[in-house]
Amino acid sequence: MFGRLMPESASLQAVLTDRILIGLTIASALILALVVGLLLFFSIRFRRGSKANRHPLPENVSREFEIGWTAATIFLFVFVFWWAASAEIGAYSVPPNAIEIHVVAKQWMWKTQASNGAREINELHVPVDRPVKLIMTSQDVIHSFFVPAFRLKRDVLPDQQTEAWFQATKTGTFHLLCTEYCGTDHARMLGRVIVMEPEAYARWLSVQPEGDDLAHQGERLFSERGCAGCHAPGSAVHAPSLAGIWERPVPLEGGRFATADAAYIRDSILQPGRDVVAGYAPVMPSYAGLLDDGEIQAITAYIRALGSEPGVVRSLGTPEVRSNVPGGVRERSTAMVPGAPVLDQPAPAGPAVRP
């Protein structure tokens, strides 16, 4: 019955969300029916002139009834909280084998890029029954990535990265919408998510125009935009090395520590004076307005591909580095959510530094 009333469900998250909604609807309907039924019953039984017994219940019976009713209510609320909270936690727990896709929102389009370099505008091709992680940012104003059939909605913010993941359970084409008013043509910011069988998805990838993957794009930008002049190993400029810092604690001025994740690297590029690495002067200029979001994502992918082993300098052509490149030999492992709070523990031995 409920299936006919609900919109199409095409992801694991959609199934869980629908179950919670249906469960809450049934519970609310039962409580409403109980309250209305008792109201009608008491209105008729104890109407004026009726001979119904109006003597109060014994104190012990009344007390037991109150205790039982209160306990049942508390149990129901705790159960609903646990059910909904577990679903919310799962929405942020990305499986380690997830495919990574970078999304850049701008007025009024969606630009997506897989880690192997395949790019799309207003379309997103994904395989069925495989978790997909979205790393999203906005190039101008606040947008909201919404796929109704997946019950997936996540705000996409300028100068920040947000993440979401889904696992499609059926093939087909599904609407992609922006649900945050973003300007004159907000209603035209439409796209499609195309879910394919794994074999068809592999064929689709194979016919896409050849191009560098994100990490190689980042390596080229790292050189072209002057980053290598300060941060490359052996540079004459006194600046932190980027070799082996990915997802490691970075010591900051004032005795604090931060994790070198995607959000930290982005902030270091756009706001380099905010969190200064211990032992270094705040001399790096801001690249705000000089690098767009896609370029920052590429540089981040390059730094990640360099690994997390302090002091080890690698080339992107080595097997160890290729295994760190999403879409390469091995997909990325679970990472900390960008924007993780500052750590309180000391950094491990090794030159963990900030870009």
One Martini backbone bead per residue (centre of mass of N, CA, C, O) as a GRO file, in nm:
protein
  355
    1MET     BB    1   0.060   0.061  -0.024
    2PHE     BB    2   0.302   0.258   0.023
    3GLY     BB    3   0.446   0.219  -0.253
    4ARG     BB    4   0.231   0.395  -0.416
    5LEU     BB    5   0.290   0.670  -0.245
    6MET     BB    6   0.580   0.654  -0.313
    7PRO     BB    7   0.853   0.723  -0.442
    8GLU     BB    8   1.106   0.628  -0.597
    9SER     BB    9   1.333   0.354  -0.522
   10ALA     BB   10   1.722   0.352  -0.571
   11SER     BB   11   1.843   0.299  -0.270
   12LEU     BB   12   1.956   0.229   0.035
   13GLN     BB   13   1.867   0.499   0.165
   14ALA     BB   14   1.573   0.489   0.070
   15VAL     BB   15   1.480   0.243   0.226
   16LEU     BB   16   1.541   0.351   0.511
   17THR     BB   17   1.379   0.614   0.496
   18ASP     BB   18   1.103   0.480   0.437
   19ARG     BB   19   1.085   0.314   0.694
   20ILE     BB   20   1.081   0.550   0.888
   21LEU     BB   21   0.837   0.696   0.773
   22ILE     BB   22   0.636   0.462   0.799
   23GLY     BB   23   0.672   0.410   1.100
   24LEU     BB   24   0.586   0.698   1.194
   25THR     BB   25   0.309   0.693   1.062
   26ILE     BB   26   0.194   0.451   1.214
   27ALA     BB   27   0.240   0.554   1.502
   28SER     BB   28   0.075   0.816   1.469
   29ALA     BB   29  -0.192   0.679   1.390
   30LEU     BB   30  -0.228   0.513   1.650
   31ILE     BB   31  -0.227   0.750   1.848
   32LEU     BB   32  -0.459   0.903   1.721
   33ALA     BB   33  -0.669   0.677   1.748
   34LEU     BB   34  -0.654   0.655   2.056
   35VAL     BB   35  -0.730   0.946   2.129
   36VAL     BB   36  -0.997   0.963   1.972
   37GLY     BB   37  -1.131   0.713   2.093
   38LEU     BB   38  -1.126   0.808   2.391
   39LEU     BB   39  -1.279   1.069   2.347
   40LEU     BB   40  -1.541   0.938   2.246
   41PHE     BB   41  -1.590   0.742   2.477
   42PHE     BB   42  -1.602   0.955   2.711
   43SER     BB   43  -1.824   1.136   2.587
   44ILE     BB   44  -2.042   0.910   2.602
   45ARG     BB   45  -2.016   0.777   2.887
   46PHE     BB   46  -1.984   1.088   3.036
   47ARG     BB   47  -2.234   1.211   2.994
   48ARG     BB   48  -2.494   1.383   3.061
   49GLY     BB   49  -2.688   1.158   3.269
   50SER     BB   50  -2.516   0.935   3.319
   51LYS     BB   51  -2.438   0.615   3.510
   52ALA     BB   52  -2.152   0.632   3.534
   53ASN     BB   53  -1.866   0.570   3.693
   54ARG     BB   54  -1.696   0.850   3.885
   55HIS     BB   55  -1.495   0.715   4.044
   56PRO     BB   56  -1.196   0.697   4.146
   57LEU     BB   57  -0.917   0.546   4.135
   58PRO     BB   58  -0.702   0.384   4.280
   59GLU     BB   59  -0.392   0.485   4.361
   60ASN     BB   60  -0.229   0.234   4.260
   61VAL     BB   61  -0.353   0.221   3.977
   62SER     BB   62  -0.281   0.506   3.883
   63ARG     BB   63   0.025   0.481   3.922
   64GLU     BB   64   0.074   0.239   3.729
   65PHE     BB   65  -0.036   0.376   3.480
   66GLU     BB   66   0.163   0.614   3.468
   67ILE     BB   67   0.421   0.449   3.455
   68GLY     BB   68   0.353   0.287   3.198
   69TRP     BB   69   0.302   0.528   3.007
   70THR     BB   70   0.579   0.665   3.042
   71ALA     BB   71   0.758   0.425   2.959
   72ALA     BB   72   0.641   0.389   2.673
   73THR     BB   73   0.715   0.671   2.571
   74ILE     BB   74   1.019   0.658   2.616
   75PHE     BB   75   1.073   0.411   2.442
   76LEU     BB   76   0.971   0.531   2.175
   77PHE     BB   77   1.168   0.773   2.161
   78VAL     BB   78   1.433   0.613   2.177
   79PHE     BB   79   1.385   0.438   1.927
   80VAL     BB   80   1.357   0.666   1.720
   81PHE     BB   81   1.633   0.790   1.771
   82TRP     BB   82   1.804   0.542   1.703
   83TRP     BB   83   1.701   0.498   1.416
   84ALA     BB   84   1.773   0.781   1.300
   85ALA     BB   85   2.071   0.801   1.393
   86SER     BB   86   2.179   0.552   1.240
   87ALA     BB   87   2.113   0.668   0.961
   88GLU     BB   88   2.287   0.927   0.985
   89ILE     BB   89   2.557   0.789   1.033
   90GLY     BB   90   2.552   0.621   0.767
   91ALA     BB   91   2.556   0.879   0.576
   92TYR     BB   92   2.880   0.929   0.687
   93SER     BB   93   2.967   0.621   0.617
   94VAL     BB   94   3.207   0.540   0.409
   95PRO     BB   95   3.296   0.312   0.212
   96PRO     BB   96   3.611   0.192   0.110
   97ASN     BB   97   3.491   0.112  -0.202
   98ALA     BB   98   3.440   0.386  -0.306
   99ILE     BB   99   3.358   0.597  -0.549
  100GLU     BB  100   3.503   0.889  -0.674
  101ILE     BB  101   3.331   1.213  -0.701
  102HIS     BB  102   3.347   1.528  -0.839
  103VAL     BB  103   3.169   1.832  -0.741
  104VAL     BB  104   3.057   2.126  -0.925
  105ALA     BB  105   2.885   2.413  -0.845
  106LYS     BB  106   2.690   2.633  -1.064
  107GLN     BB  107   2.569   2.885  -1.238
  108TRP     BB  108   2.351   2.638  -1.383
  109MET     BB  109   2.536   2.370  -1.281
  110TRP     BB  110   2.685   2.041  -1.317
  111LYS     BB  111   3.012   1.927  -1.226
  112THR     BB  112   3.186   1.627  -1.316
  113GLN     BB  113   3.455   1.406  -1.173
  114ALA     BB  114   3.646   1.157  -1.209
  115SER     BB  115   3.949   1.023  -1.108
  116ASN     BB  116   4.017   0.942  -1.425
  117GLY     BB  117   3.882   1.224  -1.584
  118ALA     BB  118   3.589   1.204  -1.620
  119ARG     BB  119   3.355   1.430  -1.774
  120GLU     BB  120   3.063   1.630  -1.672
  121ILE     BB  121   2.736   1.779  -1.758
  122ASN     BB  122   2.446   1.713  -1.592
  123GLU     BB  123   2.597   1.434  -1.535
  124LEU     BB  124   2.584   1.089  -1.383
  125HIS     BB  125   2.784   0.809  -1.388
  126VAL     BB  126   2.693   0.483  -1.250
  127PRO     BB  127   2.706   0.201  -1.073
  128VAL     BB  128   2.559  -0.066  -0.965
  129ASP     BB  129   2.613  -0.179  -0.648
  130ARG     BB  130   2.797   0.090  -0.579
  131PRO     BB  131   2.966   0.293  -0.403
  132VAL     BB  132   2.933   0.660  -0.385
  133LYS     BB  133   3.146   0.940  -0.366
  134LEU     BB  134   3.090   1.282  -0.282
  135ILE     BB  135   3.278   1.577  -0.374
  136MET     BB  136   3.176   1.903  -0.274
  137THR     BB  137   3.138   2.225  -0.447
  138SER     BB  138   3.124   2.579  -0.481
  139GLN     BB  139   3.166   2.864  -0.708
  140ASP     BB  140   2.944   3.063  -0.549
  141VAL     BB  141   2.681   2.945  -0.419
  142ILE     BB  142   2.429   2.796  -0.269
  143HIS     BB  143   2.362   2.454  -0.289
  144SER     BB  144   2.161   2.143  -0.370
  145PHE     BB  145   2.194   1.801  -0.364
  146PHE     BB  146   1.926   1.621  -0.545
  147VAL     BB  147   1.790   1.277  -0.519
  148PRO     BB  148   1.491   1.144  -0.483
  149ALA     BB  149   1.542   0.830  -0.535
  150PHE     BB  150   1.781   0.842  -0.295
  151ARG     BB  151   1.738   1.038  -0.057
  152LEU     BB  152   1.937   1.285  -0.152
  153LYS     BB  153   2.070   1.561   0.057
  154ARG     BB  154   2.317   1.828  -0.006
  155ASP     BB  155   2.500   2.078   0.067
  156VAL     BB  156   2.663   2.332  -0.141
  157LEU     BB  157   2.963   2.508  -0.074
  158PRO     BB  158   3.148   2.775  -0.054
  159ASP     BB  159   3.473   2.715   0.044
  160GLN     BB  160   3.377   2.407   0.061
  161GLN     BB  161   3.343   2.068   0.174
  162THR     BB  162   3.123   1.810   0.081
  163GLU     BB  163   2.967   1.495   0.173
  164ALA     BB  164   2.854   1.195  -0.004
  165TRP     BB  165   2.650   0.888  -0.024
  166PHE     BB  166   2.577   0.604  -0.247
  167GLN     BB  167   2.358   0.314  -0.347
  168ALA     BB  168   2.253   0.177  -0.614
  169THR     BB  169   1.972  -0.068  -0.702
  170LYS     BB  170   1.905   0.057  -0.992
  171THR     BB  171   1.848   0.105  -1.306
  172GLY     BB  172   1.873   0.430  -1.464
  173THR     BB  173   1.702   0.748  -1.469
  174PHE     BB  174   1.767   1.037  -1.259
  175HIS     BB  175   1.701   1.304  -1.083
  176LEU     BB  176   1.873   1.628  -1.069
  177LEU     BB  177   1.874   1.873  -0.809
  178CYS     BB  178   1.811   2.202  -0.689
  179THR     BB  179   1.719   2.304  -0.333
  180GLU     BB  180   1.864   2.596  -0.363
  181TYR     BB  181   1.833   2.909  -0.398
  182CYS     BB  182   2.051   3.053  -0.685
  183GLY     BB  183   1.860   3.220  -0.877
  184THR     BB  184   1.710   3.280  -1.169
  185ASP     BB  185   1.791   2.961  -1.284
  186HIS     BB  186   1.725   2.742  -1.071
  187ALA     BB  187   1.506   2.559  -1.226
  188ARG     BB  188   1.749   2.477  -1.449
  189MET     BB  189   1.911   2.296  -1.237
  190LEU     BB  190   1.960   2.018  -1.415
  191GLY     BB  191   1.981   1.653  -1.398
  192ARG     BB  192   2.154   1.326  -1.427
  193VAL     BB  193   2.129   0.989  -1.313
  194ILE     BB  194   2.321   0.713  -1.439
  195VAL     BB  195   2.246   0.376  -1.408
  196MET     BB  196   2.468   0.096  -1.439
  197GLU     BB  197   2.609  -0.160  -1.537
  198PRO     BB  198   2.925  -0.251  -1.489
  199GLU     BB  199   2.989  -0.313  -1.787
  200ALA     BB  200   2.869  -0.051  -1.905
  201TYR     BB  201   3.044   0.141  -1.739
  202ALA     BB  202   3.317   0.047  -1.850
  203ARG     BB  203   3.254   0.123  -2.143
  204TRP     BB  204   3.201   0.421  -2.094
  205LEU     BB  205   3.483   0.490  -1.987
  206SER     BB  206   3.647   0.391  -2.247
  207VAL     BB  207   3.502   0.636  -2.438
  208GLN     BB  208   3.630   0.856  -2.308
  209PRO     BB  209   3.811   1.113  -2.305
  210GLU     BB  210   4.125   1.168  -2.284
  211GLY     BB  211   4.289   1.208  -1.957
  212ASP     BB  212   4.386   1.318  -1.681
  213ASP     BB  213   4.400   1.264  -1.380
  214LEU     BB  214   4.383   1.433  -1.095
  215ALA     BB  215   4.676   1.393  -1.001
  216HIS     BB  216   4.811   1.491  -1.269
  217GLN     BB  217   4.682   1.763  -1.271
  218GLY     BB  218   4.805   1.850  -0.999
  219GLU     BB  219   5.102   1.826  -1.082
  220ARG     BB  220   5.091   2.043  -1.299
  221LEU     BB  221   4.986   2.274  -1.118
  222PHE     BB  222   5.216   2.266  -0.909
  223SER     BB  223   5.413   2.382  -1.124
  224GLU     BB  224   5.263   2.621  -1.273
  225ARG     BB  225   5.178   2.779  -0.982
  226GLY     BB  226   5.452   2.754  -0.786
  227CYS     BB  227   5.460   2.533  -0.558
  228ALA     BB  228   5.742   2.392  -0.609
  229GLY     BB  229   5.928   2.634  -0.524
  230CYS     BB  230   5.858   2.564  -0.202
  231HIS     BB  231   5.745   2.239  -0.162
  232ALA     BB  232   5.974   2.106  -0.273
  233PRO     BB  233   6.220   1.909  -0.252
  234GLY     BB  234   6.500   2.122  -0.200
  235SER     BB  235   6.409   2.389  -0.151
  236ALA     BB  236   6.518   2.716  -0.077
  237VAL     BB  237   6.257   2.746   0.055
  238HIS     BB  238   6.101   2.789   0.368
  239ALA     BB  239   5.896   2.507   0.342
  240PRO     BB  240   5.673   2.277   0.351
  241SER     BB  241   5.643   1.958   0.297
  242LEU     BB  242   5.426   1.713   0.113
  243ALA     BB  243   5.554   1.456   0.195
  244GLY     BB  244   5.349   1.246   0.377
  245ILE     BB  245   5.075   1.415   0.500
  246TRP     BB  246   4.835   1.245   0.459
  247GLU     BB  247   4.634   1.224   0.735
  248ARG     BB  248   4.818   1.384   0.924
  249PRO     BB  249   4.950   1.534   1.178
  250VAL     BB  250   4.971   1.893   1.229
  251PRO     BB  251   5.174   2.131   1.345
  252LEU     BB  252   5.094   2.423   1.523
  253GLU     BB  253   5.059   2.711   1.631
  254GLY     BB  254   5.016   2.680   1.987
  255GLY     BB  255   5.000   2.345   1.999
  256ARG     BB  256   4.846   2.247   1.768
  257PHE     BB  257   4.632   2.019   1.570
  258ALA     BB  258   4.601   1.886   1.237
  259THR     BB  259   4.445   1.743   0.957
  260ALA     BB  260   4.556   1.632   0.634
  261ASP     BB  261   4.304   1.711   0.458
  262ALA     BB  262   4.103   1.849   0.230
  263ALA     BB  263   4.022   2.097   0.402
  264TYR     BB  264   4.306   2.184   0.489
  265ILE     BB  265   4.424   2.231   0.208
  266ARG     BB  266   4.221   2.438   0.117
  267ASP     BB  267   4.274   2.643   0.345
  268SER     BB  268   4.583   2.675   0.279
  269ILE     BB  269   4.528   2.806  -0.002
  270LEU     BB  270   4.311   3.039   0.083
  271GLN     BB  271   4.415   3.047   0.419
  272PRO     BB  272   4.735   3.049   0.520
  273GLY     BB  273   4.710   3.233   0.801
  274ARG     BB  274   4.536   3.059   1.001
  275ASP     BB  275   4.727   2.783   0.987
  276VAL     BB  276   5.035   2.765   1.119
  277VAL     BB  277   5.318   2.612   1.098
  278ALA     BB  278   5.543   2.503   1.292
  279GLY     BB  279   5.838   2.698   1.215
  280TYR     BB  280   5.675   2.903   1.030
  281ALA     BB  281   5.615   3.155   0.821
  282PRO     BB  282   5.347   3.378   0.708
  283VAL     BB  283   5.414   3.396   0.352
  284MET     BB  284   5.180   3.283   0.212
  285PRO     BB  285   4.974   3.328  -0.039
  286SER     BB  286   4.674   3.366  -0.167
  287TYR     BB  287   4.456   3.166  -0.406
  288ALA     BB  288   4.223   3.339  -0.423
  289GLY     BB  289   4.109   3.350  -0.762
  290LEU     BB  290   4.343   3.152  -0.897
  291LEU     BB  291   4.177   2.901  -0.799
  292ASP     BB  292   3.970   2.665  -0.863
  293ASP     BB  293   3.796   2.397  -0.754
  294GLY     BB  294   3.914   2.190  -0.952
  295GLU     BB  295   4.215   2.256  -0.889
  296ILE     BB  296   4.208   2.192  -0.589
  297GLN     BB  297   4.128   1.898  -0.622
  298ALA     BB  298   4.380   1.816  -0.783
  299ILE     BB  299   4.594   1.891  -0.572
  300THR     BB  300   4.480   1.707  -0.355
  301ALA     BB  301   4.521   1.442  -0.514
  302TYR     BB  302   4.827   1.469  -0.529
  303ILE     BB  303   4.891   1.473  -0.226
  304ARG     BB  304   4.760   1.202  -0.172
  305ALA     BB  305   4.944   1.036  -0.374
  306LEU     BB  306   5.206   1.078  -0.190
  307GLY     BB  307   5.097   1.008   0.083
  308SER     BB  308   5.175   0.899   0.454
  309GLU     BB  309   5.500   0.896   0.440
  310PRO     BB  310   5.738   1.035   0.591
  311GLY     BB  311   5.995   1.151   0.368
  312VAL     BB  312   5.862   1.027   0.106
  313VAL     BB  313   5.959   1.037  -0.230
  314ARG     BB  314   5.744   1.041  -0.516
  315SER     BB  315   5.614   0.910  -0.805
  316LEU     BB  316   5.331   0.868  -1.001
  317GLY     BB  317   5.460   0.602  -1.147
  318THR     BB  318   5.442   0.442  -0.904
  319PRO     BB  319   5.276   0.190  -0.751
  320GLU     BB  320   5.228   0.329  -0.476
  321VAL     BB  321   5.088   0.581  -0.598
  322ARG     BB  322   4.872   0.450  -0.775
  323SER     BB  323   4.723   0.328  -0.519
  324ASN     BB  324   4.635   0.636  -0.425
  325VAL     BB  325   4.466   0.660  -0.678
  326PRO     BB  326   4.169   0.717  -0.770
  327GLY     BB  327   4.096   0.465  -1.007
  328GLY     BB  328   4.311   0.276  -0.980
  329VAL     BB  329   4.424   0.003  -0.836
  330ARG     BB  330   4.315   0.161  -0.576
  331GLU     BB  331   4.095   0.259  -0.372
  332ARG     BB  332   4.013   0.455  -0.137
  333SER     BB  333   4.023   0.505   0.177
  334THR     BB  334   3.913   0.594   0.460
  335ALA     BB  335   3.828   0.921   0.554
  336MET     BB  336   3.821   1.200   0.693
  337VAL     BB  337   3.622   1.443   0.755
  338PRO     BB  338   3.601   1.732   0.649
  339GLY     BB  339   3.661   1.941   0.926
  340ALA     BB  340   3.805   1.832   1.143
  341PRO     BB  341   3.902   1.858   1.439
  342VAL     BB  342   4.124   1.944   1.648
  343LEU     BB  343   4.384   1.797   1.786
  344ASP     BB  344   4.532   1.681   2.110
  345GLN     BB  345   4.749   1.515   2.003
  346PRO     BB  346   5.043   1.427   1.922
  347ALA     BB  347   5.272   1.394   1.693
  348PRO     BB  348   5.431   1.196   1.511
  349ALA     BB  349   5.699   1.092   1.390
  350GLY     BB  350   5.782   1.336   1.167
  351PRO     BB  351   5.732   1.560   0.881
  352ALA     BB  352   5.451   1.695   0.966
  353VAL     BB  353   5.301   1.914   0.734
  354ARG     BB  354   5.216   2.205   0.570
  355PRO     BB  355   5.130   2.359   0.264
   0.00000   0.00000   0.00000
